[in-house]
């Protein structure tokens, strides 16, 4: 099943995990919405500067930013109303997770790449 996936902290650098997730999500047929404040496109896909700029429903929000960044935009994360949030290794935040719990938004600490590679995405 194809999902609409927002990547917070998207990267155009091939050696970054966020970029590997971008490519792998697309290979698996998912619609990817990359979010980064200074990039305009990644491999021909338009990048939005912030979460409030994301239009339409979001199946999954996958995080590739450090906790200090996600904690500073927790309201935007909750307002996005994703069906789930994935905290990739190093992005875990009890502050954001508590707010997601309050909002009834499911989350998990997992690796997007591993989930895709094992068919568990």
GUDO-150564 format. One record per residue: residue number from 1; residue in three letters; chain; x, z, y of N, C-alpha, C, O in turn. Coordinates in Angstrom, 1 decimal. Layout:
NUM,ALA,A,X,Z,Y,X,Z,Y,X,Z,Y,X,Z,Y
...
END
This chain:
1,UNK,A,0.8,0.0,-1.2,0.0,0.0,0.0,0.9,0.0,1.2,1.8,0.8,1.4
2,UNK,A,0.6,-0.9,2.1,1.4,-1.0,3.4,0.9,0.0,4.4,-0.3,0.3,4.5
3,UNK,A,1.9,0.6,5.0,1.6,1.6,6.0,2.2,1.2,7.4,3.1,0.3,7.5
4,UNK,A,1.7,1.8,8.4,2.2,1.7,9.8,3.1,2.9,10.0,2.6,4.0,10.1
5,UNK,A,4.4,2.6,10.1,5.4,3.7,10.2,6.1,3.7,11.5,6.7,2.7,11.9
6,UNK,A,6.1,4.8,12.2,6.8,5.0,13.5,8.1,5.7,13.2,8.2,6.7,12.5
7,UNK,A,9.2,5.1,13.6,10.6,5.7,13.5,11.0,6.3,14.8,11.3,5.5,15.7
8,UNK,A,11.0,7.6,14.9,11.5,8.2,16.1,13.0,8.4,16.0,13.5,9.1,15.1
9,UNK,A,13.7,7.8,16.9,15.2,7.8,16.9,15.7,6.6,16.2,16.8,6.6,15.5
10,UNK,A,14.9,5.5,16.3,15.4,4.2,15.7,16.7,3.8,16.2,17.1,4.2,17.3
11,UNK,A,17.4,3.0,15.4,18.8,2.6,15.8,19.0,1.1,15.4,18.4,0.6,14.4
12,UNK,A,19.8,0.5,16.2,20.2,-0.9,15.9,21.6,-1.0,15.3,22.1,-2.1,15.1
13,UNK,A,22.1,0.2,15.0,23.5,0.2,14.4,23.3,0.3,12.8,22.8,1.3,12.3
14,UNK,A,23.8,-0.7,12.1,23.6,-0.8,10.7,24.1,0.3,9.9,23.6,0.6,8.7
15,UNK,A,25.1,1.1,10.4,25.6,2.2,9.6,24.8,3.5,9.7,25.0,4.5,9.1
16,UNK,A,23.7,3.5,10.6,22.9,4.7,10.8,21.7,4.7,9.8,21.2,3.7,9.4
17,UNK,A,21.4,5.9,9.3,20.3,6.1,8.4,19.0,5.5,9.0,18.2,5.0,8.3
18,UNK,A,18.8,5.7,10.3,17.5,5.3,10.9,17.4,3.7,10.8,16.3,3.2,10.6
19,UNK,A,18.6,3.1,10.9,18.5,1.6,10.8,18.3,1.2,9.3,17.6,0.2,9.1
20,UNK,A,18.9,1.9,8.4,18.7,1.6,7.0,17.2,1.8,6.6,16.7,1.0,5.9
21,UNK,A,16.6,2.9,7.2,15.2,3.1,7.0,14.3,2.0,7.6,13.4,1.5,6.9
22,UNK,A,14.7,1.5,8.8,14.0,0.4,9.4,14.0,-0.8,8.5,12.9,-1.4,8.3
23,UNK,A,15.1,-1.1,8.0,15.2,-2.3,7.1,14.5,-2.1,5.8,13.7,-3.0,5.3
24,UNK,A,14.7,-1.0,5.2,14.0,-0.7,3.9,12.5,-0.6,4.0,11.8,-1.1,3.1
25,UNK,A,12.0,0.0,5.0,10.6,0.0,5.2,10.0,-1.4,5.4,9.0,-1.7,4.8
26,UNK,A,10.7,-2.2,6.1,10.2,-3.6,6.3,10.3,-4.4,4.9,9.4,-5.2,4.6
27,UNK,A,11.4,-4.1,4.2,11.5,-4.8,2.8,10.4,-4.4,1.9,10.0,-5.2,1.1
28,UNK,A,9.9,-3.2,2.1,8.7,-2.7,1.3,7.4,-3.1,1.8,6.3,-2.6,1.3
29,UNK,A,7.4,-3.9,2.9,6.1,-4.4,3.4,5.4,-3.6,4.4,4.3,-3.8,4.8
30,UNK,A,6.1,-2.5,5.0,5.5,-1.7,5.9,5.6,-2.2,7.4,6.6,-2.9,7.7
31,UNK,A,4.7,-2.0,8.2,4.8,-2.3,9.6,5.6,-1.2,10.3,5.2,0.0,10.2
32,UNK,A,6.6,-1.6,11.0,7.5,-0.6,11.6,7.4,-0.6,13.1,7.5,-1.7,13.7
33,UNK,A,7.3,0.6,13.7,7.3,0.7,15.1,8.4,1.6,15.5,8.4,2.8,15.4
34,UNK,A,9.6,0.9,15.9,10.7,1.7,16.3,10.6,2.4,17.7,10.0,1.7,18.6
35,UNK,A,11.0,3.6,17.8,11.0,4.3,19.1,12.4,4.7,19.5,13.1,5.4,18.8
36,UNK,A,12.8,4.3,20.7,14.1,4.6,21.2,14.0,4.4,22.7,13.5,3.4,23.2
37,UNK,A,14.6,5.4,23.5,14.4,5.3,25.0,15.2,4.1,25.7,14.8,3.7,26.8
38,UNK,A,16.2,3.6,25.0,17.0,2.5,25.7,17.1,1.2,25.0,17.5,0.2,25.7
39,UNK,A,16.6,1.1,23.8,16.7,-0.2,23.1,15.4,-1.0,23.4,14.3,-0.4,23.6
40,UNK,A,15.5,-2.3,23.5,14.3,-3.1,23.7,13.8,-3.8,22.4,12.6,-4.1,22.3
41,UNK,A,14.8,-4.1,21.5,14.4,-4.7,20.2,15.4,-4.4,19.2,16.6,-4.2,19.5
42,UNK,A,15.0,-4.4,17.9,15.8,-4.3,16.8,15.5,-5.4,15.8,14.4,-5.5,15.3
43,UNK,A,16.4,-6.3,15.6,16.2,-7.4,14.7,14.9,-8.2,15.0,14.2,-8.5,14.1
44,UNK,A,14.6,-8.4,16.3,13.4,-9.1,16.7,12.2,-8.3,16.8,11.1,-8.8,17.1
45,UNK,A,12.2,-7.0,16.4,11.0,-6.1,16.5,11.1,-5.4,17.8,12.1,-4.7,18.1
46,UNK,A,10.0,-5.4,18.6,10.0,-4.7,19.9,10.1,-3.2,19.6,9.5,-2.6,18.7
47,UNK,A,10.9,-2.6,20.5,11.0,-1.1,20.4,10.3,-0.5,21.6,10.3,-1.0,22.7
48,UNK,A,9.5,0.6,21.3,8.8,1.3,22.4,9.7,2.4,22.9,10.4,3.0,22.0
49,UNK,A,9.6,2.8,24.1,10.5,3.8,24.7,10.2,5.3,24.3,11.1,6.1,24.3
50,UNK,A,9.0,5.5,24.0,8.6,6.9,23.7,7.3,6.9,22.9,6.6,5.9,22.8
51,UNK,A,6.9,8.1,22.3,5.7,8.2,21.5,4.4,7.9,22.2,3.6,7.2,21.7
52,UNK,A,4.3,8.3,23.5,3.0,7.9,24.2,2.8,6.4,24.3,1.7,5.9,24.6
53,UNK,A,3.9,5.6,24.2,3.8,4.2,24.3,3.4,3.5,23.0,3.1,2.3,22.9
54,UNK,A,3.3,4.3,21.9,2.8,3.8,20.6,1.3,3.6,20.7,0.6,4.6,20.9
55,UNK,A,0.8,2.4,20.4,-0.6,2.2,20.4,-1.1,2.0,19.0,-0.4,1.5,18.1
56,UNK,A,-2.3,2.5,18.7,-3.0,2.4,17.4,-2.6,3.5,16.5,-1.8,4.4,16.8
57,UNK,A,-3.3,3.5,15.3,-3.1,4.5,14.3,-1.7,4.5,13.7,-1.1,3.5,13.6
58,UNK,A,-1.3,5.7,13.3,0.0,5.8,12.6,-0.2,6.5,11.3,-0.7,7.7,11.2
59,UNK,A,0.3,5.9,10.2,0.2,6.5,8.9,1.3,7.5,8.7,1.1,8.6,8.2
60,UNK,A,2.6,7.1,9.1,3.7,8.0,8.9,4.6,8.0,10.2,4.9,6.9,10.7
61,UNK,A,5.0,9.2,10.6,6.0,9.3,11.6,7.2,9.9,10.9,7.2,11.0,10.4
62,UNK,A,8.3,9.1,10.9,9.6,9.6,10.3,10.6,9.9,11.4,10.9,9.1,12.3
63,UNK,A,11.2,11.1,11.3,12.0,11.6,12.4,13.5,11.4,12.1,14.0,11.7,11.0
64,UNK,A,14.2,10.8,13.0,15.7,10.7,13.0,16.3,11.2,14.3,17.2,10.6,14.8
65,UNK,A,15.8,12.3,14.8,16.3,12.9,16.0,16.6,14.4,15.7,15.9,15.0,14.8
66,UNK,A,17.5,15.0,16.4,17.8,16.4,16.2,16.7,17.3,16.6,15.9,16.8,17.5
67,UNK,A,16.6,18.5,16.1,15.5,19.4,16.4,15.3,19.6,17.9,14.1,19.7,18.4
68,UNK,A,16.3,19.7,18.7,16.2,19.9,20.1,15.4,18.8,20.8,14.7,19.0,21.8
69,UNK,A,15.5,17.6,20.3,14.8,16.5,20.9,13.3,16.6,20.4,12.4,16.5,21.3
70,UNK,A,13.1,16.7,19.1,11.7,16.7,18.7,10.9,17.9,19.2,9.7,17.8,19.5
71,UNK,A,11.6,19.1,19.4,11.0,20.2,20.0,10.6,20.0,21.4,9.6,20.6,21.9
72,UNK,A,11.3,19.2,22.1,11.0,18.9,23.5,9.8,18.0,23.7,9.3,17.9,24.8
73,UNK,A,9.5,17.3,22.6,8.3,16.4,22.7,7.3,16.7,21.6,6.5,15.8,21.2
74,UNK,A,7.2,18.0,21.3,6.2,18.4,20.2,4.8,18.0,20.6,4.0,17.5,19.7
75,UNK,A,4.4,18.1,21.9,3.1,17.7,22.3,2.8,16.2,22.0,1.7,15.9,21.6
76,UNK,A,3.8,15.4,22.3,3.7,14.0,22.0,3.5,13.7,20.5,2.8,12.8,20.1
77,UNK,A,4.3,14.4,19.7,4.2,14.2,18.3,2.8,14.6,17.8,2.2,13.8,17.0
78,UNK,A,2.2,15.7,18.2,0.9,16.1,17.9,-0.1,15.1,18.4,-1.1,14.8,17.7
79,UNK,A,0.0,14.7,19.6,-0.9,13.8,20.3,-1.0,12.4,19.5,-2.0,11.7,19.6
80,UNK,A,0.1,12.0,18.9,0.2,10.8,18.2,-0.8,10.8,17.0,-1.3,9.7,16.5
81,UNK,A,-1.0,12.0,16.4,-1.9,12.2,15.3,-1.6,11.3,14.1,-2.4,10.6,13.5
82,UNK,A,-0.3,11.4,13.7,0.1,10.7,12.5,-0.6,11.3,11.3,-0.9,12.5,11.2
83,UNK,A,-0.8,10.5,10.2,-1.4,11.0,9.0,-0.4,11.9,8.3,-0.8,12.8,7.5
84,UNK,A,0.9,11.7,8.5,2.0,12.6,8.0,3.2,12.5,8.8,3.5,11.4,9.5
85,UNK,A,4.1,13.5,8.7,5.4,13.5,9.4,6.5,13.7,8.4,6.3,14.7,7.6
86,UNK,A,7.5,12.9,8.4,8.7,13.2,7.5,9.8,13.7,8.3,10.3,13.0,9.3
87,UNK,A,10.3,14.9,7.9,11.5,15.4,8.6,12.7,15.0,7.7,12.9,15.6,6.6
88,UNK,A,13.5,14.0,8.1,14.6,13.6,7.3,15.7,14.7,7.4,15.7,15.5,8.4
89,UNK,A,16.7,14.7,6.5,17.7,15.8,6.5,18.4,15.9,7.9,18.8,14.9,8.5
90,UNK,A,18.4,17.1,8.4,19.0,17.4,9.7,18.0,17.4,10.9,18.4,17.7,12.0
91,UNK,A,16.8,17.0,10.6,15.8,17.0,11.7,14.8,18.1,11.6,13.9,18.2,12.4
92,UNK,A,14.9,18.9,10.6,14.0,20.0,10.3,13.8,20.9,11.5,14.8,21.3,12.2
93,UNK,A,12.6,21.3,11.8,12.3,22.2,13.0,11.1,23.1,12.6,10.0,22.6,12.5
94,UNK,A,11.3,24.4,12.5,10.2,25.3,12.3,9.2,25.3,13.5,8.0,25.5,13.3
95,UNK,A,9.7,25.0,14.7,8.8,24.9,15.8,7.8,23.8,15.7,6.6,24.0,15.9
96,UNK,A,8.4,22.6,15.4,7.5,21.4,15.3,6.6,21.6,14.1,5.4,21.2,14.1
97,UNK,A,7.1,22.0,13.0,6.4,22.2,11.8,5.2,23.2,12.0,4.1,22.9,11.5
98,UNK,A,5.4,24.2,12.7,4.3,25.2,13.0,3.2,24.5,13.8,2.0,24.8,13.5
99,UNK,A,3.6,23.7,14.8,2.6,23.0,15.6,1.8,22.0,14.8,0.6,21.8,15.0
100,UNK,A,2.5,21.3,13.9,1.8,20.4,13.0,0.8,21.1,12.1,-0.3,20.6,11.9
101,UNK,A,1.2,22.3,11.6,0.3,23.1,10.8,-0.9,23.4,11.6,-2.0,23.3,11.1
102,UNK,A,-0.7,23.9,12.8,-1.9,24.2,13.7,-2.8,23.1,13.9,-4.0,23.2,14.0
103,UNK,A,-2.2,21.9,14.0,-3.0,20.7,14.3,-3.5,20.0,13.0,-4.3,19.0,13.1
104,UNK,A,-3.2,20.6,11.9,-3.7,20.0,10.6,-3.0,18.7,10.2,-3.6,17.9,9.5
105,UNK,A,-1.8,18.5,10.7,-1.1,17.3,10.3,-0.1,17.6,9.2,0.8,18.4,9.4
106,UNK,A,-0.2,17.0,8.1,0.7,17.2,7.0,2.2,16.8,7.3,2.4,15.8,8.0
107,UNK,A,3.1,17.5,6.8,4.5,17.1,7.0,5.3,17.5,5.7,4.9,18.3,4.9
108,UNK,A,6.5,16.9,5.6,7.3,17.2,4.5,8.8,17.0,4.9,9.1,16.2,5.8
109,UNK,A,9.7,17.8,4.3,11.1,17.7,4.5,11.6,16.8,3.3,11.6,17.2,2.2
110,UNK,A,11.9,15.6,3.7,12.3,14.6,2.7,13.2,13.5,3.3,13.3,13.5,4.5
111,UNK,A,13.7,12.6,2.5,14.5,11.5,3.0,13.7,10.2,2.8,13.3,9.9,1.7
112,UNK,A,13.4,9.6,3.9,12.6,8.3,3.8,13.3,7.3,2.9,12.5,6.7,2.1
113,UNK,A,14.6,7.2,2.9,15.3,6.2,2.0,15.1,6.6,0.6,14.8,5.7,-0.3
114,UNK,A,15.2,7.9,0.2,15.0,8.3,-1.2,13.5,8.1,-1.6,13.3,7.6,-2.7
115,UNK,A,12.6,8.4,-0.7,11.2,8.2,-1.0,10.9,6.8,-1.3,10.1,6.4,-2.3
116,UNK,A,11.4,5.9,-0.5,11.2,4.5,-0.7,11.9,4.0,-2.0,11.3,3.2,-2.8
117,UNK,A,13.1,4.4,-2.2,13.9,4.0,-3.4,13.3,4.5,-4.7,13.5,3.9,-5.8
118,UNK,A,12.5,5.6,-4.7,12.0,6.1,-5.9,10.5,5.8,-6.1,9.8,6.3,-7.0
119,UNK,A,9.9,5.0,-5.1,8.5,4.7,-5.2,7.6,5.8,-4.8,6.4,5.8,-5.1
120,UNK,A,8.1,6.8,-4.1,7.3,8.0,-3.8,6.9,8.0,-2.3,6.3,9.0,-1.9
121,UNK,A,7.1,6.9,-1.6,6.8,6.9,-0.2,5.3,6.9,0.0,4.8,6.9,1.1
END
